[in-house]
Amino acid sequence: MNTQTRRTPVTHTDALTIGETMAMVTPEAGARLDADSTFLLRPGGAESNVAALLAELGHRTHWASALGADRLGDVIVTALAGHGVDTSLVRRDPRRPTGVYFKDPTPEGTRVSYYRAGSAASGLGPADVTAWTALRPRVVHLSGILPALSPDCAALARHIVFDRPWGDVPVSFDVNHRPVLWSGADGGAAETLLELARRSDLVFVGRDEAEALWGTTDAESVRALVDGPERLVVKDAAVEAVAFTGTRVTRVPSRRVRVVDAVGAGDAFAAGWLSGWLDGRDETLCLRLGHYAAAQVLASPSDFARLPRAEEIVTTLADESAAGVPAAGR
């Protein structure tokens, strides 16, 4: 398939995340995208966001992907390593570039322009897994962005979810529907994402994206449709998050926050929830950790935010509960 692959000795990690990361170009302080803007260059990718935020929370994480053998790829690797993410499973491809995207914050929401066609990550496929299986993660995480990138990437996602190359290691899947990525594909986003969600173990989905994809109307109807996962979390933006574990249902209202930029909040929620799950915390606390992490990103012009260690957040949440701090709303 492609080029050099770095291999690592057998080792263990808390979370292995797999998917594309691009060079994200964003105006400073939430300004509009124009010729006079001052720009920041940062990594931008759902799965690497989860890895970096989990590392911030105190977990050992690896991110597996492909980047161009270019300066933008160097920037991404350096930045993620600086957050504590192990990038030794990243393949550098001299024949394909690192993807780029631009954020344009507006009062109506953030607009995003992608330049990722033919990127190094779009060349990922099932064969790449061979270089990653020496790693023994406690959870493997991917999102619905990966299968939208190319037929090879779709085959990779199916291989991870259906064939389970890591054996009984749980697979975490964030539906993360990006309509613009599917517009030129075969139009099978609804079917593909439902299939992957049903066969995964831990699943995250927004109530609104589930409605757009599958016509569901509330968390309960999502659970009736996505009936395979051991745990399903349905996020309803500023209202609440609902977790389904077997026959048990847990609801936790969203935190109050002034939204600067919503991009990346779903990744942060997944990282917060997974942190609680990795630490064996109860479902209510997992959801509260997800809300806390998401709130920090919502209040940031970036799709990333510095987080305290999970233990510190748990103490903060306990103090808030004792003080009767209200949670709901934004």
Secondary structure, DSSP 8 states (H G I E B T S, - for coil): --S------SEEEEEEEES--EEEEEEGGG---STT--EEEEEE-HHHHHHHHHHHTT--EEEEEEEESSHHHHHHHHHHHHTTEE-TTEEEETTS---EEEEEEETTEEEEEEE-TT-SGGG--GGGGGGTTTEEEEEEEEETTGGGS-HHHHHHHHIIIII-TTTT--EEEE----HHHHTTTTS-HHHHHHHHHHH-SEEEEEHHHHHHHH---SHHHHHHHS---SEEEEEETTTEEEEEETTEEEEEE------S--TTHHHHHHHHHHHHHHTT--HHHHHHHHHHHHHHHHTSSSS------HHHHHHHHHHHHHHT------
